[in-house]
Amino acid sequence: MTISKKYFYISSALYPSELANRLQILSMSRAFHTQLGGMFMLGLPERSKLSVDFTIVPIRGWLRSPFLAFRFARQAKRLGVTHVFCREERLLFFFLIWTAVMRIHVECFFGVHWIKKDFFFKWAVRHTAGCIAITQAIADELVELGIERDHILVAPDGVDLSRYENLPSKHEARERFRLPYDRKVIGYTGSIGVHSWKGVDVLLAASDKAPSDWLFWIIGGNTEEVESLRKLYPMIRFEGRADPTLIPAMQSACDVLVLPNKSGNPISERYTSPLKLFEYMASGVPIVASDLPSVREVLSDDEAVFCEPGNPGSLVLGILQALDGMDGSRARLARRKVSSYTWDARARAIIDFMAHA
């Protein structure tokens, strides 16, 4: 008798949320649903409020991992789940414990977005059917922890290319967002104060060294962060948080898009697979990025201009280079390359990996 497969993505995330990891979970869930249809379900705490076209299993009770994991395990048993995906080590740890106690047979897979040295992480990676690493550096460190190579899939994050269809021209986008036509617009999209390794401070320092005909446009940040920075940098346009549906058009209004991640932090150097990076590639706008292993896994000198991490002067020189002839060839190659980094392609690779692990 053939057993029907059922896939369950479990998470403690609360919605609505603008956090990148929450957006990543939703993007992957939509892609899983596209590939699996009714065989896929996303489990979330009951307090989350979402309107989506796939099945959400609301979980009542405490958000603390042991209790939440127990309720996920009960639902997995009730629903006849065969495969579980999770990116939270503590939740996955307790879920594995409960499934063992309750004698529920499910294949569990760990979406690994960082390397931790604590007990929960080490136990989880060693007791799952497979690990999905978002960077090669993470995969290499998993091997150092004793995980077999064939139990690891490297699958970077991605982008929904449909969001980048029928983009407005640069002129149309500037008119829409009231940007000047006679200045070079240097854009950044993403959080501005949550993680210092993202290098927004480097970008701010670079603005003091830039030519007067450049306009730095920073899209993201909460109201308090934005108001504070506006007082310190009156020559920078701080947009604050924008509707995600507007981001592609906003990016298309720019002459250059920057990814100023800093060195010295393992997340920035080895573990991150930035959502904005793939969005930048899809936009067709020239990219200037910090020269870090995490970025080099995706981009080469053919697709972007690289600058020294943490160096405002080097960032300015990189932007100048990207503006020289508008760097059209690199932008075109980046846009062509990003077709391999879609959420649907990532979901297909993970489903195939889970089927053969």
C-alpha positions as CSV (number, residue, x, y, z in Angstrom):
1,M,0.0,0.0,0.0
2,T,1.4,3.4,-1.0
3,I,1.5,5.9,1.9
4,S,0.4,9.4,0.9
5,K,3.2,11.9,1.8
6,K,2.3,15.0,3.9
7,Y,4.7,17.8,4.5
8,F,4.5,20.0,7.7
9,Y,6.6,23.2,8.1
10,I,6.6,24.0,11.8
11,S,7.5,27.4,13.2
12,S,7.0,29.6,16.3
13,A,6.9,32.7,14.1
14,L,4.2,35.3,14.7
15,Y,2.5,37.3,12.0
16,P,2.1,39.9,10.6
17,S,5.8,40.7,10.6
18,E,8.3,42.5,8.4
19,L,11.3,40.6,9.7
20,A,13.3,38.9,7.0
21,N,13.2,35.5,8.5
22,R,9.4,35.7,8.7
23,L,9.2,36.7,5.0
24,Q,11.6,33.8,4.2
25,I,9.3,31.3,5.9
26,L,6.3,32.6,3.9
27,S,8.2,32.6,0.6
28,M,9.3,29.0,1.1
29,S,5.8,28.0,2.2
30,R,4.3,29.4,-1.0
31,A,6.9,27.6,-3.0
32,F,6.3,24.3,-1.2
33,H,2.6,24.7,-1.8
34,T,3.2,25.4,-5.5
35,Q,5.1,22.1,-5.7
36,L,3.1,20.0,-3.3
37,G,-0.4,21.4,-3.3
38,G,-2.6,19.9,-0.6
39,M,0.2,17.8,0.7
40,F,1.8,20.8,2.3
41,M,0.8,22.6,5.6
42,L,2.4,25.4,7.6
43,G,2.0,25.2,11.4
44,L,2.0,28.4,13.3
45,P,1.0,29.7,16.8
46,E,-2.7,30.5,16.8
47,R,-2.0,34.2,17.5
48,S,-0.5,34.6,14.0
49,K,-2.9,36.3,11.5
50,L,-2.3,35.5,7.9
51,S,-4.4,35.4,4.7
52,V,-2.7,32.9,2.3
53,D,-3.7,30.3,-0.3
54,F,-2.2,27.3,1.5
55,T,-3.2,25.4,4.6
56,I,-2.2,26.8,7.9
57,V,-2.5,24.6,11.0
58,P,-3.0,27.0,14.0
59,I,-1.4,25.7,17.3
60,R,-2.8,26.8,20.6
61,G,-0.9,27.3,23.8
62,W,2.4,28.6,25.0
63,L,5.1,29.7,22.6
64,R,7.9,28.1,24.7
65,S,9.5,25.3,22.7
66,P,8.7,22.2,24.8
67,F,5.0,23.0,24.9
68,L,4.7,24.2,21.3
69,A,6.6,21.2,20.1
70,F,4.2,18.9,22.0
71,R,1.2,20.4,20.3
72,F,3.0,20.2,16.9
73,A,3.7,16.5,17.5
74,R,0.1,15.8,18.4
75,Q,-1.0,17.6,15.2
76,A,1.5,15.7,13.1
77,K,0.1,12.4,14.4
78,R,-3.5,13.5,13.9
79,L,-2.8,14.7,10.3
80,G,-0.7,11.7,9.3
81,V,2.4,13.8,8.5
82,T,5.3,12.0,6.9
83,H,7.9,14.9,6.5
84,V,8.6,17.8,8.8
85,F,10.7,20.9,8.1
86,C,11.9,23.3,10.7
87,R,14.5,26.1,10.9
88,E,14.5,26.5,14.7
89,E,16.9,24.2,16.6
90,R,15.1,24.3,20.0
91,L,11.6,23.7,18.5
92,L,13.0,20.9,16.4
93,F,14.9,19.4,19.4
94,F,11.7,19.2,21.5
95,F,9.6,18.0,18.5
96,L,12.1,15.1,18.0
97,I,11.8,14.2,21.7
98,W,8.0,14.3,21.7
99,T,7.8,12.2,18.5
100,A,10.1,9.6,20.0
101,V,8.0,9.5,23.3
102,M,4.7,9.4,21.3
103,R,6.1,6.8,18.8
104,I,5.3,8.9,15.8
105,H,7.3,8.1,12.8
106,V,8.2,11.2,10.7
107,E,11.2,12.2,8.7
108,C,12.5,15.6,10.2
109,F,14.7,18.0,8.2
110,F,16.6,21.0,9.7
111,G,16.8,24.2,7.7
112,V,20.2,25.5,9.0
113,H,20.7,29.3,8.8
114,W,23.6,29.5,11.3
115,I,26.0,27.3,13.2
116,K,25.7,27.2,17.0
117,K,27.7,25.3,19.5
118,D,25.0,24.7,22.1
119,F,23.6,21.3,23.1
120,F,20.2,21.8,21.3
121,F,21.8,22.7,18.0
122,K,24.3,19.8,18.0
123,W,21.7,17.3,19.1
124,A,19.2,18.5,16.4
125,V,21.6,18.3,13.5
126,R,22.7,14.8,14.5
127,H,19.2,13.4,14.9
128,T,17.4,14.7,11.8
129,A,17.1,12.9,8.5
130,G,19.0,15.7,6.7
131,C,20.1,19.3,7.0
132,I,19.4,22.1,4.4
133,A,22.2,24.7,4.7
134,I,21.7,28.2,3.2
135,T,25.5,28.6,2.5
136,Q,28.4,26.3,1.6
137,A,30.3,27.6,4.6
138,I,27.5,26.3,6.9
139,A,27.6,22.9,5.1
140,D,31.4,22.7,5.6
141,E,31.0,23.4,9.4
142,L,28.3,20.8,9.6
143,V,30.8,18.3,8.2
144,E,33.2,19.4,10.9
145,L,30.5,18.5,13.5
146,G,30.3,15.0,12.1
147,I,27.4,15.3,9.6
148,E,27.9,13.2,6.5
149,R,28.0,15.2,3.2
150,D,25.2,13.2,1.7
151,H,23.0,14.3,4.6
152,I,23.4,18.0,3.7
153,L,21.9,20.0,0.9
154,V,23.2,23.5,0.2
155,A,20.2,25.7,-0.9
156,P,20.7,29.5,-0.7
157,D,17.7,31.8,-0.3
158,G,15.9,33.1,-3.4
159,V,13.5,35.5,-5.0
160,D,10.1,35.5,-6.5
161,L,10.8,36.7,-10.1
162,S,7.2,37.4,-10.8
163,R,7.5,40.4,-8.6
164,Y,10.1,41.8,-11.0
165,E,8.1,41.5,-14.2
166,N,6.9,44.6,-16.0
167,L,9.0,47.0,-13.9
168,P,8.6,50.7,-14.6
169,S,11.4,52.5,-16.4
170,K,13.8,54.4,-14.2
171,H,12.2,57.7,-15.2
172,E,8.7,56.4,-14.4
173,A,9.8,55.0,-11.1
174,R,11.5,58.3,-10.1
175,E,8.3,60.2,-11.0
176,R,6.3,57.8,-8.9
177,F,8.5,58.1,-5.8
178,R,9.3,61.8,-6.3
179,L,13.0,61.3,-6.8
180,P,15.2,63.8,-8.7
181,Y,16.1,63.1,-12.3
182,D,19.4,64.9,-12.2
183,R,21.1,63.0,-9.3
184,K,22.6,59.5,-9.0
185,V,20.4,57.6,-6.6
186,I,22.2,55.1,-4.4
187,G,19.7,52.6,-2.9
188,Y,19.6,50.3,0.1
189,T,16.6,48.2,1.1
190,G,16.3,46.3,4.4
191,S,16.6,46.8,8.1
192,I,18.8,49.6,9.4
193,G,19.3,49.1,13.1
194,V,18.5,45.5,14.1
195,H,21.9,43.9,13.0
196,S,25.0,46.0,13.0
197,W,26.8,43.6,10.7
198,K,24.5,44.7,7.8
199,G,26.7,47.7,7.6
200,V,24.2,50.6,7.4
201,D,26.6,52.6,9.5
202,V,29.3,52.2,6.7
203,L,26.8,53.4,4.2
204,L,26.0,56.5,6.3
205,A,29.7,57.2,6.6
206,A,30.1,56.8,2.9
207,S,27.5,59.5,2.3
208,D,29.8,62.0,3.9
209,K,32.5,61.2,1.3
210,A,30.3,61.1,-1.7
211,P,29.9,63.6,-4.6
212,S,27.2,66.2,-4.1
213,D,25.2,64.9,-7.0
214,W,24.5,61.6,-5.3
215,L,21.3,60.9,-3.4
216,F,21.4,58.1,-0.8
217,W,18.0,56.5,-0.5
218,I,17.6,54.1,2.4
219,I,14.4,52.1,2.4
220,G,13.6,50.3,5.7
221,G,13.7,50.8,9.5
222,N,11.1,51.5,12.1
223,T,9.8,55.0,12.8
224,E,12.0,55.7,15.8
225,E,15.2,54.6,13.9
226,V,14.3,56.7,10.9
227,E,13.4,59.8,12.8
228,S,16.7,59.7,14.7
229,L,18.8,59.2,11.6
230,R,17.0,62.0,9.7
231,K,18.2,64.5,12.2
232,L,21.8,63.3,11.9
233,Y,21.9,62.9,8.1
234,P,19.5,65.5,6.6
235,M,21.0,65.0,3.1
236,I,20.0,61.3,3.0
237,R,16.4,60.3,2.1
238,F,15.1,57.8,4.7
239,E,12.0,56.1,3.4
240,G,11.2,54.0,6.4
241,R,9.3,50.7,6.0
242,A,7.7,50.3,2.6
243,D,5.0,48.1,1.3
244,P,6.8,44.9,0.1
245,T,4.9,45.1,-3.2
246,L,6.6,48.5,-3.9
247,I,10.2,47.3,-3.3
248,P,10.9,46.1,-6.9
249,A,9.7,49.5,-8.4
250,M,11.7,51.4,-5.8
251,Q,14.8,49.4,-6.6
252,S,14.3,50.1,-10.3
253,A,14.4,53.8,-9.6
254,C,18.1,53.5,-8.4
255,D,21.3,53.8,-10.3
256,V,23.2,51.5,-7.9
257,L,22.0,49.2,-5.1
258,V,24.4,48.5,-2.2
259,L,25.0,45.5,0.1
260,P,27.4,46.9,2.7
261,N,27.7,43.9,5.0
262,K,30.7,44.1,7.5
263,S,33.4,41.6,8.3
264,G,34.1,40.3,11.8
265,N,30.8,38.6,12.3
266,P,30.3,35.0,11.4
267,I,26.7,35.6,10.2
268,S,27.8,38.3,7.8
269,E,30.9,36.5,6.6
270,R,29.7,32.9,6.3
271,Y,26.1,32.3,7.3
272,T,23.9,34.9,5.6
273,S,22.1,34.4,2.3
274,P,20.6,37.9,2.1
275,L,17.1,38.2,0.6
276,K,18.0,41.7,-0.7
277,L,20.9,40.3,-2.7
278,F,18.6,38.2,-4.9
279,E,16.2,41.1,-5.2
280,Y,19.0,43.3,-6.3
281,M,20.0,40.8,-8.9
282,A,16.4,40.5,-10.2
283,S,16.1,44.3,-10.4
284,G,18.6,44.7,-13.2
285,V,20.3,47.5,-11.3
286,P,24.1,47.5,-10.8
287,I,25.2,46.1,-7.5
288,V,28.0,47.1,-5.1
289,A,28.6,44.5,-2.4
290,S,31.1,43.9,0.4
291,D,33.7,41.3,-0.5
292,L,32.7,38.5,1.8
293,P,32.6,34.7,1.4
294,S,28.8,34.6,1.9
295,V,28.3,37.0,-1.0
296,R,31.0,35.4,-3.2
297,E,29.1,32.1,-3.0
298,V,26.5,33.8,-5.2
299,L,28.1,36.7,-7.1
300,S,31.4,37.0,-8.9
301,D,33.3,40.0,-10.3
302,D,31.3,39.4,-13.5
303,E,28.0,40.3,-11.8
304,A,28.9,42.9,-9.2
305,V,31.5,45.5,-8.0
306,F,33.1,44.4,-4.7
307,C,34.4,46.7,-2.0
308,E,36.3,46.3,1.2
309,P,33.9,45.4,4.1
310,G,33.6,48.2,6.7
311,N,35.5,50.8,4.6
312,P,33.3,53.8,3.6
313,G,35.9,55.1,1.2
314,S,36.1,51.7,-0.6
315,L,32.3,51.7,-0.8
316,V,32.3,55.1,-2.5
317,L,35.0,53.9,-5.0
318,G,32.9,50.9,-5.7
319,I,29.9,53.0,-6.4
320,L,31.9,55.2,-8.7
321,Q,33.0,52.1,-10.6
322,A,29.5,50.8,-10.9
323,L,28.3,54.2,-12.2
324,D,31.0,54.3,-14.9
325,G,28.9,53.5,-18.0
326,M,26.1,52.4,-15.6
327,D,27.8,49.0,-15.4
328,G,25.1,47.5,-17.6
329,S,26.9,44.3,-18.5
330,R,27.3,43.2,-14.8
331,A,23.7,44.0,-14.1
332,R,22.5,41.9,-17.1
333,L,24.6,39.0,-16.0
334,A,23.3,39.2,-12.4
335,R,19.8,39.3,-13.7
336,R,20.4,36.2,-15.9
337,K,22.1,34.4,-13.0
338,V,19.3,35.0,-10.5
339,S,17.0,32.7,-12.6
340,S,18.7,29.9,-10.8
341,Y,17.8,31.3,-7.4
342,T,14.0,31.3,-7.2
343,W,11.9,30.1,-4.3
344,D,10.3,27.4,-6.5
345,A,13.7,26.1,-7.6
346,R,14.8,26.0,-3.9
347,A,11.6,24.2,-2.9
348,R,12.0,21.6,-5.7
349,A,15.6,20.9,-4.6
350,I,14.6,20.5,-0.9
351,I,11.6,18.2,-1.8
352,D,13.9,16.0,-3.9
353,F,16.5,15.9,-1.1
354,M,13.8,14.9,1.4
355,A,12.6,12.2,-0.9
356,H,16.0,10.6,-1.2
357,A,17.6,11.3,2.2
